[in-house]
Amino acid sequence: MLSVEQLHKHYLTGDRRQTIFDGLDLRVDSGGVTALVGASGSGKTTLLNLLSGIDDPDRGRVLIDDIDIHARGEPARTLFRRHHIGFVFQFFNLIPTLTVGENVALPMELIGMDDERSRIRVDDLLARVGLDGMASRFPETLSGGEQQRTALARALAHKPKLLLADEPTGNLDETTGAQVIALLSELARDEGTTLLMVTHSHAVANAADRVLRLQHGQLSDN
């Protein structure tokens, strides 16, 4: 489902060249839950940005269902991301001026889904994440765990092929974080979505089918 071939990426800081990846390879099969671990600064978030097409590699290919996303220019890559990739962030990234329901509906609105189908999908997802009856509330009235549950529903709303999560429990207490990870993994499997999540948490990693360690610009099964 996800294949990375000979990925190279470096940054220039002043006159210093910092190599992040030097020929990184990765293959992730459809429908599984994969955790990506590694030390701070090892390039985990950079890798997510490359996998999603937000950032460009210096060389190499990222294929999602055999589609080379970096062979596409903008706005084609943005449109691909809107249809096929979902995101969950550490700090939720909900839009404060939109209600819970409107936040969840936003990815469907962006791909042109009709209002009735979107409403049904929103109601279903909010019920599944334990937020039934909260569609009209605003993010600021929710607890951290409730905000992250809203973010999970939003990330899955358009039924993406690939779901990328960057430290999805990093802003939550241990108990709430465990509940969110269990829910995230369950929803991804139920939806048939491939989940790749970056984490520092051993508990999060233990919930995955596969754990990959990023070290010195290369990946290895942990």
N, C-alpha and C positions, 0 to 999 in steps of 0.2 A: 504493500500500500504506500509506504513512505520509503524512499531510497535516496541516499546521499552518496555521491560519487566524487572522491578526490576533491573535497572542499578545502579551499585555501582562503584565508582572511588575515589581513594585518592592518594595523593602524600606525599612523605617524604622529608622534608626540615631539614637537620641535624637530630636531634632527635625529631622533631615535625611532627606529622601526621596531614595533612590537608585533610579533607573530602570534596570532591566536590559534589558527588552524593551519596545518601544513599537510594536506592530503587526507583529511578525515573522511571515513566511510561509515555508513550506518544503513541498516535495513530494519524496518519495523513492520510486522504483519498486521493485517486488518483486524480491528476489534479488540486488541489487547490493551492492557494498562501498563505503561512503562514509566519508571521513575528514573530521573537523571540526577545524579549526585556528583559532588565535587567541591573543592575548596573555593572560597570567595575569590573572584578574579580569574577563575579557570576558563570562563567563556560560556557558561551555561545560558545566560540570557542572550548573549550574542548569537548562540546557536539557534535559539527559538526565533530570533528576529530573521535569521537567514532561512530557516525552515518555512516561515510564513511569508517570505518575500518582502518584508518591511525593509530589510537591509540587503545589499548585494554582495556576493562573494567576489574575491579577486579572480578565482577560477573554480571550476567544478560545477556539478549539477545537483539540483534538488528536484526529485520527481515525486509527484503525488498522483497515484493511479496512472503512472507512465506519462504524466504531463510535466514537462520541464518548466517550472514556474518562472525561472530566471531568463528563459528564452522569450518571455512575453514582456512587452513594454508596458508602461502606464498609459491609459487607465486599465488595460486588460488584466494586469496583475491585481489591481484593487478589486475589480469585479470578481475575479476568481476567489480572492480571499473572502469577500462578502458571502459568496455562495457555499464555499467548501471548508472554511476554517473558522473555528471558534476560539475564544480567548477567555481565560480566567486569570485575574491579577491578584497580587497580594493585598492591594489597597482598594479592591472592589471596582473602582472606576465607574461607579454609577453616576448618571447625570442628575444632579440634585434638583433641577427644575422639572424633571419628569417624575410621574408617579411610578410605583413598582411595576404596574401593568404596562405602562408606556415604555419603561426601560426594557422589559422583556420583549415587547413587541418590536422594538427598534430594528433588530437585524432582519426581521421579516418585512418590515416596511422598506428597508433599503434594497431588498431584492424583488420588491413589487408584489408580494403576496397580498391577496384580497383581504379586506377587513374582517370578514366573517371567519375565514379559515384562521387568520391570525388570532382573533379573539378566542376561538376554541382552543388553539394551541397554548395561548397564555394561561387560560383557566386550568388546563390539564397540567401544565408544568408547575404552576404555583401550588396546585394541590399535591403534586408529587414531592415537592421540596418542603412541604409543611407550612405553606404560606397562604392557604386557602382563605379567601375573604380579605386579603391585604392589598389587592390590586390598586386601590385608590389612595393608599398611603404614600408618603414621600420618604426617600431614603433616610433622611435625618431623624425620622421617628423610629427607626429600626435599630435593633442591637447589631453588633458586629457580625454575629453568626447569621442573623436574618439578612443582612446586607450581602453576605457572601452567598447565601442560598439564592437570593435574587440574581446575583451575578452568574451562578451556575445555570439557572433557568434561562437567562439571557444568552449565555454562551451556546446552549443547546437548541435554542428556539428555531433556528433555520436548518436543523438537522445536518450539521457539518460532518464531513468525512474525517476531519482531523481536529482534535481539541487540544490546545496547548495551554498549560497552566503553569504560571511562574510564581512559585512559593505561595500556593493557594491557602495555606494555613498560617503563613508567617505573621499575620496581624491578629491572630485569634489565640485564646487560651487553649491549653492542652486538650481539655474535654471537648470544647466546641470544635476545635480543629479535627479531632478524631471523628466526630459526627459528620463534619463537612466532607472529609475524605471518603468515609464509608458511603455517603450519599453520592458524591461525585463519581466514584468508581462504579456504583450500582447503576446510576443513570447512563453513564457512558456505555456500559455493557448492554443495558436494555435497549439503547438507541442504536447499537452497532457502530458506535463512534470509536475511533482509535484515539486513545488518550496518552499524551506524553507530558509529564509534569516534572518541573524542576523543584527540588526540595533539599533542605538541610536536615529534615526531620527523619529519624530512623523509623518512627511509627508510620509516617507517610510512605516511605520506601517499602516497608514491610507489607503494605496493602497492595503493592503492584505485582503483576505477573512476572515482570522482568526489571532488574535494576542495572543501569549502566553508569559507570564511573568515568567522568571526564577529567583527564589528567595529562598535563604536558601536550595539550592539543589533540589527544587521541581518546577514543572511547574503548572501554573494555567491559565485559560482563562482570558485575561485582560478585 
